[in-house]
Amino acid sequence: MSSTRQISGAVRRALMLSAAAATASLPALAQVKPEAAPQVETIVVTGSRIPQVQIESPSPLTSVTQEAIQQSGVT
């Protein structure tokens, strides 16, 4: 009889501990992972206000009008 009680008590304690462990882990499951931020292309613009003669150094220049931007559909 005492053997049966010991086994019964051990099973009862094991069930209680497993229920407590399962309950303790529930908040971790409820956490939501933050969404990854979208990747943004970096545009770097460099310039200088130092006066120079245009003949001495190459100065590539591209001019884009408002109409050209609207026609390209980039906006």
CNS distance restraints for C-alpha pairs under 8 A (distance, minus, plus):
assign (resid   1 and name CA) (resid   5 and name CA) 6.46 0.50 0.50
assign (resid   2 and name CA) (resid   6 and name CA) 6.14 0.50 0.50
assign (resid   3 and name CA) (resid   7 and name CA) 6.27 0.50 0.50
assign (resid   4 and name CA) (resid   8 and name CA) 6.02 0.50 0.50
assign (resid   5 and name CA) (resid   9 and name CA) 5.99 0.50 0.50
assign (resid   6 and name CA) (resid  10 and name CA) 6.10 0.50 0.50
assign (resid   7 and name CA) (resid  11 and name CA) 6.09 0.50 0.50
assign (resid   8 and name CA) (resid  12 and name CA) 6.10 0.50 0.50
assign (resid   9 and name CA) (resid  13 and name CA) 6.12 0.50 0.50
assign (resid  10 and name CA) (resid  14 and name CA) 6.10 0.50 0.50
assign (resid  11 and name CA) (resid  15 and name CA) 6.16 0.50 0.50
assign (resid  12 and name CA) (resid  16 and name CA) 6.23 0.50 0.50
assign (resid  13 and name CA) (resid  17 and name CA) 6.11 0.50 0.50
assign (resid  14 and name CA) (resid  18 and name CA) 6.13 0.50 0.50
assign (resid  15 and name CA) (resid  19 and name CA) 6.09 0.50 0.50
assign (resid  16 and name CA) (resid  20 and name CA) 6.15 0.50 0.50
assign (resid  17 and name CA) (resid  21 and name CA) 6.12 0.50 0.50
assign (resid  18 and name CA) (resid  22 and name CA) 6.13 0.50 0.50
assign (resid  19 and name CA) (resid  23 and name CA) 6.14 0.50 0.50
assign (resid  20 and name CA) (resid  24 and name CA) 6.11 0.50 0.50
assign (resid  21 and name CA) (resid  25 and name CA) 6.39 0.50 0.50
assign (resid  22 and name CA) (resid  26 and name CA) 6.69 0.50 0.50
assign (resid  25 and name CA) (resid  29 and name CA) 6.88 0.50 0.50
assign (resid  26 and name CA) (resid  30 and name CA) 6.50 0.50 0.50
assign (resid  27 and name CA) (resid  31 and name CA) 6.75 0.50 0.50
assign (resid  52 and name CA) (resid  56 and name CA) 7.65 0.50 0.50
assign (resid  53 and name CA) (resid  57 and name CA) 7.52 0.50 0.50
assign (resid  54 and name CA) (resid  58 and name CA) 7.06 0.50 0.50
assign (resid  54 and name CA) (resid  59 and name CA) 7.12 0.50 0.50
assign (resid  64 and name CA) (resid  68 and name CA) 6.34 0.50 0.50
assign (resid  64 and name CA) (resid  69 and name CA) 7.03 0.50 0.50
assign (resid  65 and name CA) (resid  69 and name CA) 6.47 0.50 0.50
assign (resid  66 and name CA) (resid  70 and name CA) 6.25 0.50 0.50
assign (resid  67 and name CA) (resid  71 and name CA) 6.08 0.50 0.50
assign (resid  68 and name CA) (resid  72 and name CA) 6.20 0.50 0.50
assign (resid  69 and name CA) (resid  73 and name CA) 6.64 0.50 0.50
assign (resid  69 and name CA) (resid  74 and name CA) 6.39 0.50 0.50
assign (resid  69 and name CA) (resid  75 and name CA) 7.19 0.50 0.50
assign (resid  70 and name CA) (resid  74 and name CA) 6.84 0.50 0.50
assign (resid  70 and name CA) (resid  75 and name CA) 6.61 0.50 0.50
